[in-house]
Amino acid sequence: MSLIAHVIGIPIFAAAYGISTVSEFGYLEGSFSGSIADYLYFSFAAFTTVGFGDIVPLGPLRLLAGMEALTGFVLITWTASYLCIGMS
């Protein structure tokens, strides 16, 4: 159930990246063609704090990527802690 909750947040951030690039808040550069799959891929990489580096945010959009990484880190850690406490 918690996995589903995390996966729901990722497309929300992906949509925010799409809206931000259209409104010239920043853009994504690198191995990026502008497809929905690219936005989702970057969002998954940022949320899980993997950050492969093949797609890079530029401009103020870097702030959104940083907020997503922090949000993902906190939520994943919180979920793991909760599950660990629940199993003991």
N, C-alpha and C positions, 0 to 999 in steps of 0.2 A: 504493500500500500504506500509506503513512504517513497518507493522508487517512482511510482506514478505521480506523486505530488511534486517531486523534483523535476520530472520530465515535463510537467505542465508549465513550469516556470521558464524553461528554456525557449519554447516558441514565442513566449511573450517578449523576452529579450531580443530574439531574432527579429520580431516585428518592429521593435524599437530601433534596431539597427537599420532596417529597411526604410522606416520613416525618417530617421535621422539623415541618411544619405540623400534622400530625395529633398529634404529641407535644407541641404547644404550645411548641416551641423558638423560634418566631417565625412570621411569616406574610408572604405576598406581597400587596401592595396595588396598586391602580390598575386598569388595563385587564386584569383577571384574573378568569376565571370558575371556576378550579379544575380545568380539564380537563387531560388528559395533554399535549395540544398546547401549552397555556400553560406547563406546567412545562418542556417541551422547548424552547420558544421562549425562555424566560428563560434557560435553561441555555446555549443557543447564544449568546445575546447576552452573557452573562457570560464564557463560555469564550473567545470571540473578542475580548473587552474592548471590544466596541462599546458596550454599555450604553445602549440607546435611552432609557430612563427612563420608558417607559409602564407598566412593572411594576417595583415597588420593594420590596426586602426590608426588613422591619422587625424590630426586636428582635435577639437573638443570631444570627438567620439571616443577618444582614449579614456575619458572619465567614465563613460558608460561601461566600457569594457572592464575597467578597474572595479566599478561598483558591482558588476555581475560576478567577477572573480571573488570578491569579498563576500557577496551574498551566497554564492555557491559553497565557498569554504565554510562559512558559518553554518549553513543549513545541513551540509553533508556531515560535518563534525557533530552537530547537535543530534542528528538522527542516529549516528553511530553510538554516541554516548547514551542516548535514550534506549537503544536496543541492547546495549551492553548492560545497563542497569536493569532493564526488564528481564534479561536472561539470568541474572544472578539471584 
